[in-house]
Amino acid sequence: MIAIYPGSFDPITLGHLDVMERGCQLFERMTVAVLRNPGKTAFFTVAERLEQIRQATQHLSNIEVDSFDGLTVNYAKLR
């Protein structure tokens, strides 16, 4: 089974990381999907957030980090 964990992750927190670690134990693969929302003022750019998540999760072998626009349900359909 595959899981998608969507959010802004601006910034990533220990709570986010805990959910990711637990999800990786429960699912074959987990995609962390960073929302690109041009209507909000972000503290970090999407590229910075993607890199922060990749660095924080490098010990997890079944995680993928991606970004998306729009609704999560539409992103999930494309996956």
mmCIF file of the N, C-alpha and C atoms, coordinates in Angstrom:
data_MODEL
# 
_entry.id   MODEL 
# 
loop_
_atom_site.group_PDB 
_atom_site.id 
_atom_site.type_symbol 
_atom_site.label_atom_id 
_atom_site.label_alt_id 
_atom_site.label_comp_id 
_atom_site.label_asym_id 
_atom_site.label_entity_id 
_atom_site.label_seq_id 
_atom_site.pdbx_PDB_ins_code 
_atom_site.Cartn_x 
_atom_site.Cartn_y 
_atom_site.Cartn_z 
_atom_site.occupancy 
_atom_site.B_iso_or_equiv 
_atom_site.pdbx_formal_charge 
_atom_site.auth_seq_id 
_atom_site.auth_comp_id 
_atom_site.auth_asym_id 
_atom_site.auth_atom_id 
_atom_site.pdbx_PDB_model_num 
ATOM 1   N N  . MET A 1 1  ? 0.836  -1.174 0.000   1.00 0.00 ? 1  MET A N  1 
ATOM 2   C CA . MET A 1 1  ? 0.000  0.000  0.000   1.00 0.00 ? 1  MET A CA 1 
ATOM 3   C C  . MET A 1 1  ? 0.890  1.249  0.000   1.00 0.00 ? 1  MET A C  1 
ATOM 4   N N  . ILE A 1 2  ? 0.412  2.273  -0.680  1.00 0.00 ? 2  ILE A N  1 
ATOM 5   C CA . ILE A 1 2  ? 1.152  3.525  -0.822  1.00 0.00 ? 2  ILE A CA 1 
ATOM 6   C C  . ILE A 1 2  ? 0.421  4.627  -0.063  1.00 0.00 ? 2  ILE A C  1 
ATOM 7   N N  . ALA A 1 3  ? 1.176  5.509  0.580   1.00 0.00 ? 3  ALA A N  1 
ATOM 8   C CA . ALA A 1 3  ? 0.586  6.632  1.321   1.00 0.00 ? 3  ALA A CA 1 
ATOM 9   C C  . ALA A 1 3  ? 1.121  7.946  0.775   1.00 0.00 ? 3  ALA A C  1 
ATOM 10  N N  . ILE A 1 4  ? 0.276  8.962  0.823   1.00 0.00 ? 4  ILE A N  1 
ATOM 11  C CA . ILE A 1 4  ? 0.685  10.325 0.476   1.00 0.00 ? 4  ILE A CA 1 
ATOM 12  C C  . ILE A 1 4  ? 0.474  11.184 1.712   1.00 0.00 ? 4  ILE A C  1 
ATOM 13  N N  . TYR A 1 5  ? 1.511  11.891 2.118   1.00 0.00 ? 5  TYR A N  1 
ATOM 14  C CA . TYR A 1 5  ? 1.446  12.791 3.267   1.00 0.00 ? 5  TYR A CA 1 
ATOM 15  C C  . TYR A 1 5  ? 1.604  14.214 2.731   1.00 0.00 ? 5  TYR A C  1 
ATOM 16  N N  . PRO A 1 6  ? 0.491  14.915 2.509   1.00 0.00 ? 6  PRO A N  1 
ATOM 17  C CA . PRO A 1 6  ? 0.560  16.266 1.958   1.00 0.00 ? 6  PRO A CA 1 
ATOM 18  C C  . PRO A 1 6  ? 0.690  17.329 3.040   1.00 0.00 ? 6  PRO A C  1 
ATOM 19  N N  . GLY A 1 7  ? 1.270  18.453 2.680   1.00 0.00 ? 7  GLY A N  1 
ATOM 20  C CA . GLY A 1 7  ? 1.357  19.576 3.607   1.00 0.00 ? 7  GLY A CA 1 
ATOM 21  C C  . GLY A 1 7  ? 2.253  20.663 3.057   1.00 0.00 ? 7  GLY A C  1 
ATOM 22  N N  . SER A 1 8  ? 2.313  21.763 3.792   1.00 0.00 ? 8  SER A N  1 
ATOM 23  C CA . SER A 1 8  ? 3.204  22.850 3.379   1.00 0.00 ? 8  SER A CA 1 
ATOM 24  C C  . SER A 1 8  ? 4.610  22.647 3.952   1.00 0.00 ? 8  SER A C  1 
ATOM 25  N N  . PHE A 1 9  ? 4.718  22.041 5.132   1.00 0.00 ? 9  PHE A N  1 
ATOM 26  C CA . PHE A 1 9  ? 6.015  21.743 5.755   1.00 0.00 ? 9  PHE A CA 1 
ATOM 27  C C  . PHE A 1 9  ? 6.914  22.978 5.775   1.00 0.00 ? 9  PHE A C  1 
ATOM 28  N N  . ASP A 1 10 ? 6.370  24.065 6.269   1.00 0.00 ? 10 ASP A N  1 
ATOM 29  C CA . ASP A 1 10 ? 7.067  25.359 6.232   1.00 0.00 ? 10 ASP A CA 1 
ATOM 30  C C  . ASP A 1 10 ? 7.203  25.950 7.628   1.00 0.00 ? 10 ASP A C  1 
ATOM 31  N N  . PRO A 1 11 ? 8.151  25.436 8.383   1.00 0.00 ? 11 PRO A N  1 
ATOM 32  C CA . PRO A 1 11 ? 9.195  24.465 8.088   1.00 0.00 ? 11 PRO A CA 1 
ATOM 33  C C  . PRO A 1 11 ? 8.774  23.056 8.514   1.00 0.00 ? 11 PRO A C  1 
ATOM 34  N N  . ILE A 1 12 ? 9.585  22.069 8.150   1.00 0.00 ? 12 ILE A N  1 
ATOM 35  C CA . ILE A 1 12 ? 9.381  20.715 8.641   1.00 0.00 ? 12 ILE A CA 1 
ATOM 36  C C  . ILE A 1 12 ? 9.650  20.722 10.148  1.00 0.00 ? 12 ILE A C  1 
ATOM 37  N N  . THR A 1 13 ? 8.854  19.956 10.882  1.00 0.00 ? 13 THR A N  1 
ATOM 38  C CA . THR A 1 13 ? 9.007  19.892 12.336  1.00 0.00 ? 13 THR A CA 1 
ATOM 39  C C  . THR A 1 13 ? 9.286  18.459 12.772  1.00 0.00 ? 13 THR A C  1 
ATOM 40  N N  . LEU A 1 14 ? 9.631  18.293 14.036  1.00 0.00 ? 14 LEU A N  1 
ATOM 41  C CA . LEU A 1 14 ? 9.825  16.945 14.573  1.00 0.00 ? 14 LEU A CA 1 
ATOM 42  C C  . LEU A 1 14 ? 8.520  16.154 14.530  1.00 0.00 ? 14 LEU A C  1 
ATOM 43  N N  . GLY A 1 15 ? 7.402  16.827 14.671  1.00 0.00 ? 15 GLY A N  1 
ATOM 44  C CA . GLY A 1 15 ? 6.103  16.163 14.555  1.00 0.00 ? 15 GLY A CA 1 
ATOM 45  C C  . GLY A 1 15 ? 5.875  15.621 13.154  1.00 0.00 ? 15 GLY A C  1 
ATOM 46  N N  . HIS A 1 16 ? 6.210  16.415 12.136  1.00 0.00 ? 16 HIS A N  1 
ATOM 47  C CA . HIS A 1 16 ? 6.110  15.940 10.752  1.00 0.00 ? 16 HIS A CA 1 
ATOM 48  C C  . HIS A 1 16 ? 7.000  14.710 10.559  1.00 0.00 ? 16 HIS A C  1 
ATOM 49  N N  . LEU A 1 17 ? 8.219  14.799 11.042  1.00 0.00 ? 17 LEU A N  1 
ATOM 50  C CA . LEU A 1 17 ? 9.172  13.705 10.883  1.00 0.00 ? 17 LEU A CA 1 
ATOM 51  C C  . LEU A 1 17 ? 8.673  12.442 11.576  1.00 0.00 ? 17 LEU A C  1 
ATOM 52  N N  . ASP A 1 18 ? 8.058  12.584 12.738  1.00 0.00 ? 18 ASP A N  1 
ATOM 53  C CA . ASP A 1 18 ? 7.505  11.432 13.456  1.00 0.00 ? 18 ASP A CA 1 
ATOM 54  C C  . ASP A 1 18 ? 6.420  10.747 12.621  1.00 0.00 ? 18 ASP A C  1 
ATOM 55  N N  . VAL A 1 19 ? 5.536  11.534 12.021  1.00 0.00 ? 19 VAL A N  1 
ATOM 56  C CA . VAL A 1 19 ? 4.484  10.966 11.163  1.00 0.00 ? 19 VAL A CA 1 
ATOM 57  C C  . VAL A 1 19 ? 5.111  10.245 9.969   1.00 0.00 ? 19 VAL A C  1 
ATOM 58  N N  . MET A 1 20 ? 6.144  10.824 9.380   1.00 0.00 ? 20 MET A N  1 
ATOM 59  C CA . MET A 1 20 ? 6.816  10.205 8.237   1.00 0.00 ? 20 MET A CA 1 
ATOM 60  C C  . MET A 1 20 ? 7.451  8.877  8.631   1.00 0.00 ? 20 MET A C  1 
ATOM 61  N N  . GLU A 1 21 ? 8.132  8.852  9.765   1.00 0.00 ? 21 GLU A N  1 
ATOM 62  C CA . GLU A 1 21 ? 8.777  7.621  10.221  1.00 0.00 ? 21 GLU A CA 1 
ATOM 63  C C  . GLU A 1 21 ? 7.744  6.538  10.515  1.00 0.00 ? 21 GLU A C  1 
ATOM 64  N N  . ARG A 1 22 ? 6.665  6.895  11.165  1.00 0.00 ? 22 ARG A N  1 
ATOM 65  C CA . ARG A 1 22 ? 5.605  5.923  11.457  1.00 0.00 ? 22 ARG A CA 1 
ATOM 66  C C  . ARG A 1 22 ? 4.944  5.441  10.170  1.00 0.00 ? 22 ARG A C  1 
ATOM 67  N N  . GLY A 1 23 ? 4.713  6.365  9.248   1.00 0.00 ? 23 GLY A N  1 
ATOM 68  C CA . GLY A 1 23 ? 4.107  5.991  7.972   1.00 0.00 ? 23 GLY A CA 1 
ATOM 69  C C  . GLY A 1 23 ? 4.968  5.021  7.187   1.00 0.00 ? 23 GLY A C  1 
ATOM 70  N N  . CYS A 1 24 ? 6.263  5.221  7.227   1.00 0.00 ? 24 CYS A N  1 
ATOM 71  C CA . CYS A 1 24 ? 7.178  4.332  6.510   1.00 0.00 ? 24 CYS A CA 1 
ATOM 72  C C  . CYS A 1 24 ? 7.178  2.924  7.085   1.00 0.00 ? 24 CYS A C  1 
ATOM 73  N N  . GLN A 1 25 ? 6.819  2.792  8.351   1.00 0.00 ? 25 GLN A N  1 
ATOM 74  C CA . GLN A 1 25 ? 6.705  1.468  8.967   1.00 0.00 ? 25 GLN A CA 1 
ATOM 75  C C  . GLN A 1 25 ? 5.402  0.776  8.570   1.00 0.00 ? 25 GLN A C  1 
ATOM 76  N N  . LEU A 1 26 ? 4.389  1.555  8.256   1.00 0.00 ? 26 LEU A N  1 
ATOM 77  C CA . LEU A 1 26 ? 3.067  1.005  7.950   1.00 0.00 ? 26 LEU A CA 1 
ATOM 78  C C  . LEU A 1 26 ? 2.832  0.744  6.465   1.00 0.00 ? 26 LEU A C  1 
ATOM 79  N N  . PHE A 1 27 ? 3.500  1.514  5.599   1.00 0.00 ? 27 PHE A N  1 
ATOM 80  C CA . PHE A 1 27 ? 3.222  1.450  4.169   1.00 0.00 ? 27 PHE A CA 1 
ATOM 81  C C  . PHE A 1 27 ? 4.460  1.040  3.383   1.00 0.00 ? 27 PHE A C  1 
ATOM 82  N N  . GLU A 1 28 ? 4.221  0.409  2.223   1.00 0.00 ? 28 GLU A N  1 
ATOM 83  C CA . GLU A 1 28 ? 5.328  0.023  1.343   1.00 0.00 ? 28 GLU A CA 1 
ATOM 84  C C  . GLU A 1 28 ? 6.124  1.237  0.897   1.00 0.00 ? 28 GLU A C  1 
ATOM 85  N N  . ARG A 1 29 ? 5.385  2.293  0.577   1.00 0.00 ? 29 ARG A N  1 
ATOM 86  C CA . ARG A 1 29 ? 6.026  3.518  0.102   1.00 0.00 ? 29 ARG A CA 1 
ATOM 87  C C  . ARG A 1 29 ? 5.226  4.716  0.596   1.00 0.00 ? 29 ARG A C  1 
ATOM 88  N N  . MET A 1 30 ? 5.933  5.775  0.938   1.00 0.00 ? 30 MET A N  1 
ATOM 89  C CA . MET A 1 30 ? 5.278  7.008  1.368   1.00 0.00 ? 30 MET A CA 1 
ATOM 90  C C  . MET A 1 30 ? 5.825  8.161  0.535   1.00 0.00 ? 30 MET A C  1 
ATOM 91  N N  . THR A 1 31 ? 4.898  8.952  0.007   1.00 0.00 ? 31 THR A N  1 
ATOM 92  C CA . THR A 1 31 ? 5.265  10.166 -0.714  1.00 0.00 ? 31 THR A CA 1 
ATOM 93  C C  . THR A 1 31 ? 4.921  11.361 0.158   1.00 0.00 ? 31 THR A C  1 
ATOM 94  N N  . VAL A 1 32 ? 5.916  12.180 0.448   1.00 0.00 ? 32 VAL A N  1 
ATOM 95  C CA . VAL A 1 32 ? 5.690  13.442 1.146   1.00 0.00 ? 32 VAL A CA 1 
ATOM 96  C C  . VAL A 1 32 ? 5.486  14.476 0.046   1.00 0.00 ? 32 VAL A C  1 
ATOM 97  N N  . ALA A 1 33 ? 4.289  15.039 0.004   1.00 0.00 ? 33 ALA A N  1 
ATOM 98  C CA . ALA A 1 33 ? 3.907  15.949 -1.076  1.00 0.00 ? 33 ALA A CA 1 
ATOM 99  C C  . ALA A 1 33 ? 3.811  17.375 -0.545  1.00 0.00 ? 33 ALA A C  1 
ATOM 100 N N  . VAL A 1 34 ? 4.741  18.209 -0.968  1.00 0.00 ? 34 VAL A N  1 
ATOM 101 C CA . VAL A 1 34 ? 4.808  19.601 -0.522  1.00 0.00 ? 34 VAL A CA 1 
ATOM 102 C C  . VAL A 1 34 ? 3.935  20.461 -1.437  1.00 0.00 ? 34 VAL A C  1 
ATOM 103 N N  . LEU A 1 35 ? 2.978  21.135 -0.839  1.00 0.00 ? 35 LEU A N  1 
ATOM 104 C CA . LEU A 1 35 ? 2.054  21.979 -1.594  1.00 0.00 ? 35 LEU A CA 1 
ATOM 105 C C  . LEU A 1 35 ? 2.728  23.282 -2.007  1.00 0.00 ? 35 LEU A C  1 
ATOM 106 N N  . ARG A 1 36 ? 2.629  23.590 -3.298  1.00 0.00 ? 36 ARG A N  1 
ATOM 107 C CA . ARG A 1 36 ? 3.062  24.892 -3.816  1.00 0.00 ? 36 ARG A CA 1 
ATOM 108 C C  . ARG A 1 36 ? 1.836  25.790 -3.825  1.00 0.00 ? 36 ARG A C  1 
ATOM 109 N N  . ASN A 1 37 ? 1.819  26.775 -2.967  1.00 0.00 ? 37 ASN A N  1 
ATOM 110 C CA . ASN A 1 37 ? 0.666  27.665 -2.860  1.00 0.00 ? 37 ASN A CA 1 
ATOM 111 C C  . ASN A 1 37 ? 1.124  29.106 -3.071  1.00 0.00 ? 37 ASN A C  1 
ATOM 112 N N  . PRO A 1 38 ? 0.997  29.618 -4.284  1.00 0.00 ? 38 PRO A N  1 
ATOM 113 C CA . PRO A 1 38 ? 1.459  30.985 -4.556  1.00 0.00 ? 38 PRO A CA 1 
ATOM 114 C C  . PRO A 1 38 ? 0.646  32.051 -3.825  1.00 0.00 ? 38 PRO A C  1 
ATOM 115 N N  . GLY A 1 39 ? -0.494 31.680 -3.275  1.00 0.00 ? 39 GLY A N  1 
ATOM 116 C CA . GLY A 1 39 ? -1.328 32.633 -2.551  1.00 0.00 ? 39 GLY A CA 1 
ATOM 117 C C  . GLY A 1 39 ? -0.887 32.876 -1.123  1.00 0.00 ? 39 GLY A C  1 
ATOM 118 N N  . LYS A 1 40 ? 0.072  32.087 -0.641  1.00 0.00 ? 40 LYS A N  1 
ATOM 119 C CA . LYS A 1 40 ? 0.567  32.244 0.725   1.00 0.00 ? 40 LYS A CA 1 
ATOM 120 C C  . LYS A 1 40 ? 2.015  32.718 0.705   1.00 0.00 ? 40 LYS A C  1 
ATOM 121 N N  . THR A 1 41 ? 2.377  33.488 1.691   1.00 0.00 ? 41 THR A N  1 
ATOM 122 C CA . THR A 1 41 ? 3.768  33.896 1.849   1.00 0.00 ? 41 THR A CA 1 
ATOM 123 C C  . THR A 1 41 ? 4.474  32.830 2.670   1.00 0.00 ? 41 THR A C  1 
ATOM 124 N N  . ALA A 1 42 ? 5.442  32.168 2.064   1.00 0.00 ? 42 ALA A N  1 
ATOM 125 C CA . ALA A 1 42 ? 6.150  31.074 2.724   1.00 0.00 ? 42 ALA A CA 1 
ATOM 126 C C  . ALA A 1 42 ? 7.427  31.579 3.376   1.00 0.00 ? 42 ALA A C  1 
ATOM 127 N N  . PHE A 1 43 ? 7.813  30.906 4.446   1.00 0.00 ? 43 PHE A N  1 
ATOM 128 C CA . PHE A 1 43 ? 9.070  31.211 5.111   1.00 0.00 ? 43 PHE A CA 1 
ATOM 129 C C  . PHE A 1 43 ? 10.234 30.660 4.279   1.00 0.00 ? 43 PHE A C  1 
ATOM 130 N N  . PHE A 1 44 ? 10.074 29.421 3.769   1.00 0.00 ? 44 PHE A N  1 
ATOM 131 C CA . PHE A 1 44 ? 11.082 28.789 2.918   1.00 0.00 ? 44 PHE A CA 1 
ATOM 132 C C  . PHE A 1 44 ? 10.493 28.566 1.529   1.00 0.00 ? 44 PHE A C  1 
ATOM 133 N N  . THR A 1 45 ? 11.341 28.569 0.507   1.00 0.00 ? 45 THR A N  1 
ATOM 134 C CA . THR A 1 45 ? 10.881 28.256 -0.844  1.00 0.00 ? 45 THR A CA 1 
ATOM 135 C C  . THR A 1 45 ? 10.532 26.771 -0.920  1.00 0.00 ? 45 THR A C  1 
ATOM 136 N N  . VAL A 1 46 ? 9.806  26.399 -1.964  1.00 0.00 ? 46 VAL A N  1 
ATOM 137 C CA . VAL A 1 46 ? 9.470  24.984 -2.152  1.00 0.00 ? 46 VAL A CA 1 
ATOM 138 C C  . VAL A 1 46 ? 10.747 24.158 -2.295  1.00 0.00 ? 46 VAL A C  1 
ATOM 139 N N  . ALA A 1 47 ? 11.712 24.651 -3.048  1.00 0.00 ? 47 ALA A N  1 
ATOM 140 C CA . ALA A 1 47 ? 12.980 23.934 -3.233  1.00 0.00 ? 47 ALA A CA 1 
ATOM 141 C C  . ALA A 1 47 ? 13.696 23.725 -1.902  1.00 0.00 ? 47 ALA A C  1 
ATOM 142 N N  . GLU A 1 48 ? 13.686 24.733 -1.053  1.00 0.00 ? 48 GLU A N  1 
ATOM 143 C CA . GLU A 1 48 ? 14.327 24.607 0.263   1.00 0.00 ? 48 GLU A CA 1 
ATOM 144 C C  . GLU A 1 48 ? 13.599 23.587 1.125   1.00 0.00 ? 48 GLU A C  1 
ATOM 145 N N  . ARG A 1 49 ? 12.272 23.607 1.085   1.00 0.00 ? 49 ARG A N  1 
ATOM 146 C CA . ARG A 1 49 ? 11.495 22.649 1.878   1.00 0.00 ? 49 ARG A CA 1 
ATOM 147 C C  . ARG A 1 49 ? 11.716 21.224 1.391   1.00 0.00 ? 49 ARG A C  1 
ATOM 148 N N  . LEU A 1 50 ? 11.767 21.037 0.078   1.00 0.00 ? 50 LEU A N  1 
ATOM 149 C CA . LEU A 1 50 ? 12.036 19.704 -0.462  1.00 0.00 ? 50 LEU A CA 1 
ATOM 150 C C  . LEU A 1 50 ? 13.392 19.196 0.018   1.00 0.00 ? 50 LEU A C  1 
ATOM 151 N N  . GLU A 1 51 ? 14.391 20.043 -0.036  1.00 0.00 ? 51 GLU A N  1 
ATOM 152 C CA . GLU A 1 51 ? 15.734 19.650 0.403   1.00 0.00 ? 51 GLU A CA 1 
ATOM 153 C C  . GLU A 1 51 ? 15.771 19.376 1.903   1.00 0.00 ? 51 GLU A C  1 
ATOM 154 N N  . GLN A 1 52 ? 15.107 20.189 2.698   1.00 0.00 ? 52 GLN A N  1 
ATOM 155 C CA . GLN A 1 52 ? 15.053 19.959 4.147   1.00 0.00 ? 52 GLN A CA 1 
ATOM 156 C C  . GLN A 1 52 ? 14.439 18.600 4.456   1.00 0.00 ? 52 GLN A C  1 
ATOM 157 N N  . ILE A 1 53 ? 13.361 18.270 3.764   1.00 0.00 ? 53 ILE A N  1 
ATOM 158 C CA . ILE A 1 53 ? 12.697 16.982 3.995   1.00 0.00 ? 53 ILE A CA 1 
ATOM 159 C C  . ILE A 1 53 ? 13.586 15.840 3.535   1.00 0.00 ? 53 ILE A C  1 
ATOM 160 N N  . ARG A 1 54 ? 14.227 15.984 2.389   1.00 0.00 ? 54 ARG A N  1 
ATOM 161 C CA . ARG A 1 54 ? 15.131 14.928 1.900   1.00 0.00 ? 54 ARG A CA 1 
ATOM 162 C C  . ARG A 1 54 ? 16.261 14.675 2.892   1.00 0.00 ? 54 ARG A C  1 
ATOM 163 N N  . GLN A 1 55 ? 16.832 15.737 3.421   1.00 0.00 ? 55 GLN A N  1 
ATOM 164 C CA . GLN A 1 55 ? 17.918 15.571 4.391   1.00 0.00 ? 55 GLN A CA 1 
ATOM 165 C C  . GLN A 1 55 ? 17.422 14.920 5.679   1.00 0.00 ? 55 GLN A C  1 
ATOM 166 N N  . ALA A 1 56 ? 16.245 15.331 6.138   1.00 0.00 ? 56 ALA A N  1 
ATOM 167 C CA . ALA A 1 56 ? 15.709 14.809 7.397   1.00 0.00 ? 56 ALA A CA 1 
ATOM 168 C C  . ALA A 1 56 ? 15.252 13.359 7.283   1.00 0.00 ? 56 ALA A C  1 
ATOM 169 N N  . THR A 1 57 ? 14.983 12.900 6.053   1.00 0.00 ? 57 THR A N  1 
ATOM 170 C CA . THR A 1 57 ? 14.454 11.542 5.874   1.00 0.00 ? 57 THR A CA 1 
ATOM 171 C C  . THR A 1 57 ? 15.415 10.621 5.132   1.00 0.00 ? 57 THR A C  1 
ATOM 172 N N  . GLN A 1 58 ? 16.664 11.008 5.015   1.00 0.00 ? 58 GLN A N  1 
ATOM 173 C CA . GLN A 1 58 ? 17.602 10.186 4.248   1.00 0.00 ? 58 GLN A CA 1 
ATOM 174 C C  . GLN A 1 58 ? 17.790 8.791  4.842   1.00 0.00 ? 58 GLN A C  1 
ATOM 175 N N  . HIS A 1 59 ? 17.440 8.603  6.107   1.00 0.00 ? 59 HIS A N  1 
ATOM 176 C CA . HIS A 1 59 ? 17.544 7.290  6.744   1.00 0.00 ? 59 HIS A CA 1 
ATOM 177 C C  . HIS A 1 59 ? 16.348 6.393  6.433   1.00 0.00 ? 59 HIS A C  1 
ATOM 178 N N  . LEU A 1 60 ? 15.353 6.910  5.738   1.00 0.00 ? 60 LEU A N  1 
ATOM 179 C CA . LEU A 1 60 ? 14.152 6.150  5.395   1.00 0.00 ? 60 LEU A CA 1 
ATOM 180 C C  . LEU A 1 60 ? 14.232 5.734  3.925   1.00 0.00 ? 60 LEU A C  1 
ATOM 181 N N  . SER A 1 61 ? 14.254 4.440  3.677   1.00 0.00 ? 61 SER A N  1 
ATOM 182 C CA . SER A 1 61 ? 14.477 3.953  2.311   1.00 0.00 ? 61 SER A CA 1 
ATOM 183 C C  . SER A 1 61 ? 13.223 3.955  1.438   1.00 0.00 ? 61 SER A C  1 
ATOM 184 N N  . ASN A 1 62 ? 12.051 4.018  2.034   1.00 0.00 ? 62 ASN A N  1 
ATOM 185 C CA . ASN A 1 62 ? 10.820 3.912  1.245   1.00 0.00 ? 62 ASN A CA 1 
ATOM 186 C C  . ASN A 1 62 ? 10.022 5.213  1.208   1.00 0.00 ? 62 ASN A C  1 
ATOM 187 N N  . ILE A 1 63 ? 10.747 6.329  1.210   1.00 0.00 ? 63 ILE A N  1 
ATOM 188 C CA . ILE A 1 63 ? 10.082 7.630  1.174   1.00 0.00 ? 63 ILE A CA 1 
ATOM 189 C C  . ILE A 1 63 ? 10.492 8.386  -0.084  1.00 0.00 ? 63 ILE A C  1 
ATOM 190 N N  . GLU A 1 64 ? 9.544  9.121  -0.633  1.00 0.00 ? 64 GLU A N  1 
ATOM 191 C CA . GLU A 1 64 ? 9.780  9.950  -1.810  1.00 0.00 ? 64 GLU A CA 1 
ATOM 192 C C  . GLU A 1 64 ? 9.282  11.351 -1.475  1.00 0.00 ? 64 GLU A C  1 
ATOM 193 N N  . VAL A 1 65 ? 9.968  12.360 -1.964  1.00 0.00 ? 65 VAL A N  1 
ATOM 194 C CA . VAL A 1 65 ? 9.584  13.747 -1.697  1.00 0.00 ? 65 VAL A CA 1 
ATOM 195 C C  . VAL A 1 65 ? 9.260  14.409 -3.031  1.00 0.00 ? 65 VAL A C  1 
ATOM 196 N N  . ASP A 1 66 ? 8.101  15.061 -3.081  1.00 0.00 ? 66 ASP A N  1 
ATOM 197 C CA . ASP A 1 66 ? 7.624  15.666 -4.321  1.00 0.00 ? 66 ASP A CA 1 
ATOM 198 C C  . ASP A 1 66 ? 6.882  16.955 -3.971  1.00 0.00 ? 66 ASP A C  1 
ATOM 199 N N  . SER A 1 67 ? 6.534  17.733 -4.970  1.00 0.00 ? 67 SER A N  1 
ATOM 200 C CA . SER A 1 67 ? 5.732  18.939 -4.751  1.00 0.00 ? 67 SER A CA 1 
ATOM 201 C C  . SER A 1 67 ? 4.572  18.935 -5.735  1.00 0.00 ? 67 SER A C  1 
ATOM 202 N N  . PHE A 1 68 ? 3.528  19.686 -5.401  1.00 0.00 ? 68 PHE A N  1 
ATOM 203 C CA . PHE A 1 68 ? 2.351  19.720 -6.261  1.00 0.00 ? 68 PHE A CA 1 
ATOM 204 C C  . PHE A 1 68 ? 1.592  21.018 -6.077  1.00 0.00 ? 68 PHE A C  1 
ATOM 205 N N  . ASP A 1 69 ? 0.715  21.301 -7.049  1.00 0.00 ? 69 ASP A N  1 
ATOM 206 C CA . ASP A 1 69 ? -0.201 22.442 -7.010  1.00 0.00 ? 69 ASP A CA 1 
ATOM 207 C C  . ASP A 1 69 ? -1.616 21.896 -6.897  1.00 0.00 ? 69 ASP A C  1 
ATOM 208 N N  . GLY A 1 70 ? -2.512 22.688 -6.388  1.00 0.00 ? 70 GLY A N  1 
ATOM 209 C CA . GLY A 1 70 ? -3.927 22.339 -6.435  1.00 0.00 ? 70 GLY A CA 1 
ATOM 210 C C  . GLY A 1 70 ? -4.371 21.408 -5.334  1.00 0.00 ? 70 GLY A C  1 
ATOM 211 N N  . LEU A 1 71 ? -5.370 20.594 -5.664  1.00 0.00 ? 71 LEU A N  1 
ATOM 212 C CA . LEU A 1 71 ? -5.985 19.716 -4.681  1.00 0.00 ? 71 LEU A CA 1 
ATOM 213 C C  . LEU A 1 71 ? -5.208 18.416 -4.518  1.00 0.00 ? 71 LEU A C  1 
ATOM 214 N N  . THR A 1 72 ? -5.137 17.940 -3.290  1.00 0.00 ? 72 THR A N  1 
ATOM 215 C CA . THR A 1 72 ? -4.440 16.685 -3.004  1.00 0.00 ? 72 THR A CA 1 
ATOM 216 C C  . THR A 1 72 ? -5.077 15.525 -3.754  1.00 0.00 ? 72 THR A C  1 
ATOM 217 N N  . VAL A 1 73 ? -6.398 15.504 -3.850  1.00 0.00 ? 73 VAL A N  1 
ATOM 218 C CA . VAL A 1 73 ? -7.084 14.400 -4.530  1.00 0.00 ? 73 VAL A CA 1 
ATOM 219 C C  . VAL A 1 73 ? -6.657 14.315 -5.995  1.00 0.00 ? 73 VAL A C  1 
ATOM 220 N N  . ASN A 1 74 ? -6.457 15.444 -6.646  1.00 0.00 ? 74 ASN A N  1 
ATOM 221 C CA . ASN A 1 74 ? -5.994 15.439 -8.040  1.00 0.00 ? 74 ASN A CA 1 
ATOM 222 C C  . ASN A 1 74 ? -4.555 14.951 -8.137  1.00 0.00 ? 74 ASN A C  1 
ATOM 223 N N  . TYR A 1 75 ? -3.721 15.348 -7.182  1.00 0.00 ? 75 TYR A N  1 
ATOM 224 C CA . TYR A 1 75 ? -2.340 14.865 -7.143  1.00 0.00 ? 75 TYR A CA 1 
ATOM 225 C C  . TYR A 1 75 ? -2.322 13.349 -6.965  1.00 0.00 ? 75 TYR A C  1 
ATOM 226 N N  . ALA A 1 76 ? -3.153 12.840 -6.062  1.00 0.00 ? 76 ALA A N  1 
ATOM 227 C CA . ALA A 1 76 ? -3.199 11.401 -5.796  1.00 0.00 ? 76 ALA A CA 1 
ATOM 228 C C  . ALA A 1 76 ? -3.629 10.625 -7.041  1.00 0.00 ? 76 ALA A C  1 
ATOM 229 N N  . LYS A 1 77 ? -4.555 11.161 -7.796  1.00 0.00 ? 77 LYS A N  1 
ATOM 230 C CA . LYS A 1 77 ? -5.004 10.492 -9.023  1.00 0.00 ? 77 LYS A CA 1 
ATOM 231 C C  . LYS A 1 77 ? -3.880 10.389 -10.045 1.00 0.00 ? 77 LYS A C  1 
ATOM 232 N N  . LEU A 1 78 ? -3.002 11.377 -10.075 1.00 0.00 ? 78 LEU A N  1 
ATOM 233 C CA . LEU A 1 78 ? -1.875 11.361 -11.011 1.00 0.00 ? 78 LEU A CA 1 
ATOM 234 C C  . LEU A 1 78 ? -0.787 10.384 -10.597 1.00 0.00 ? 78 LEU A C  1 
ATOM 235 N N  . ARG A 1 79 ? -0.732 10.061 -9.334  1.00 0.00 ? 79 ARG A N  1 
ATOM 236 C CA . ARG A 1 79 ? 0.297  9.171  -8.809  1.00 0.00 ? 79 ARG A CA 1 
ATOM 237 C C  . ARG A 1 79 ? -0.090 7.755  -9.101  1.00 0.00 ? 79 ARG A C  1 
# 
